[in-house]
């Protein structure tokens, strides 16, 4: 495993981290910092990686990210193991499993899984090009599944403004993906 192997997955991990942090804002974390910490931990533990494929590497990196979320929660809550942490762990596990399904369903071939992984990387890179408010609106609606009202509360704007951000973000995203 080289640094380039790790770097290839940065955009997808950043997308996943942003989606989770949108759901769990009380952790006080930055998605980029969390992904960077994940890369540092993965690099230090690279001799523990037993996989051989790019998909296995990405699955392993997601596990490292998952543990970093839980560690951040523990730090934010003085190490107390409580019902909220258990809910966070279940939510993270479900989200990461959902991403696994998106990337490589059990009935897909290795080439189909690679194609899905490339598509996710393209989506993550295109999302990075959106203005921050549009990116947040798209992530909160399409990846997290919040309502317009809930998104508006998080972004501090009216439902109509949220709908506009979402519409413009989706339109720009379609354009970026078509151009790419």
N, C-alpha and C positions, 0 to 999 in steps of 0.2 A: 504494500500500500504506500503510495506516494502522496505528497501534498497536493498534487494535481488531481489525484483520485478523490481526495476529500473536497477540494475546491469545486469540483464538478457538481456537487450537491448543495452548494451554499444557497442558491436562490430558492430551491424547493424547501430547504430547512427553514429559511427565513420566512417564507410564506406560511409554513406550518406554525412557526413561533408567533408570528403576528396574529394569526387566527386565534391561537390559544390565549395570547395576552389580551386580545379584544374581549374575550370571555372572562378573563381573570385579571382585571386591571389593578386589583388591590395588591398585587405582588410587587409593584413598583419596579418592574424590570423593563429594559429595552430589548427588543427582539434581536437587534444586531449584537448586543453584548451577550445575550443568551446563546446565540449561534456560535459566536467566537469562543465562549467558554466550552461549548460542546466540541468544537474543533480542537481546542487545546487538550481537553480530556481524552478525546479519541486519539490524538497523536501520541499522548503519553502512554495510552493503553493499546497501541496499535498491534503489539505482539499477542494480544488476546483475541484479535479478530481471526476467526477460523473460516470465514467464507472465501469464496473464490470469484464470485460474480459481482458486477456493479450493483445489481438489485440487492444482494446480500449485504454489501457494504452500506447501501442506503438504509436498509432495515436496521442494521447495527447502529448507524448514526442516529436514527430516530429513537432508538432505545436510550442512547446516551442523552439526547435532548429531553426525553421523557424524564429520566432521572434528574436532570438539571432543573426541570420545572418543580419536581417534588422537593429537591433540596432547597430551592428558592422559597418555596412555601414554608418549609420547616424553619428556615432562617427568619422569615417575616413573622412567624408565629411562635417564636422562641422554642421551637422543637416540640411543641405540644402535638400529640397525635389525637385529633378530634374528628368529629363527623364531617366538618368542612373539608379537612384534608382527604378523607376517604372519598368524598364526593368529587374533589378535584382529581384524585387518582383515577377514579372510574371515568370521569369525563375525558381526561387525557388518554387513557387506554382506549376508550371508544373512538376518539378522534383519530388516534394513530392507526387503529385497526381499519377505520374507514378509509384512511389514506392508503393503507396496504391494499384494500379492495380496489381502490381507484387505480393504483399502479400495476398490480399484478394479481388479478383474480386467479383462483386455483385452476381455472379451465383455460388459461392463456398460455401460449407458447413463450419461450424465452424471447423470441423476436418481438412478439406483441407486448410483453412486459417492458422491453427496452424502448419500444415506441411510446408507450404510456409514460415512461419515465422522462423521455425527451419532451413530450407534450407538457408535462408538469413543469419542467424546467423552463420551457418557452412561456407558459402562463405566468410563472413566478417572475421571470425577467420583464414581461410586459406589464405586470402589475407594478413593478418598481418604477416604471416610467410615468405612471399616473400621478397627478397632483395628490398630495397626502390625503386630503379630505375625500376625494373620489376613491382613492385606494381603500381607505378605511370603510367607506360606505359599501363598496363591492365586497370586500372581505366579510364584513359583518352580515351582509344580506345573503350572499351566495355561498360562503364557506361556513359561517357560524350559524346562519339561519334565523337571525333576529328579525323582528318586524320593523317597519319604517318608524314607528313610534319609539321603539327601544333604541334603534340606531340614532334617531334624533336626540334622544336623551343623552346618549354617550358622546355624540358630537357637539351637543349644545346648540342645536338648531331645530327649527320647526319641521314638521312632517313633510310639508311641501318642498322646503329647501332640501331636505334629505332625499326626497324623490328625484329632485333635479340633479343632485350630486350622483345618485345612483345611475340615473339615465345617462348623464354625460360620461361617467366612468365606464359604463358598459359599452357605450358607443366607441369611445377612444380605445378601449381594450380590444374590441372587435377589429378596429382599424389596425392596431399594432400587431395583432395576431395574423391578420391577412397580409400585412406588409412583410412580416418576418418570414 
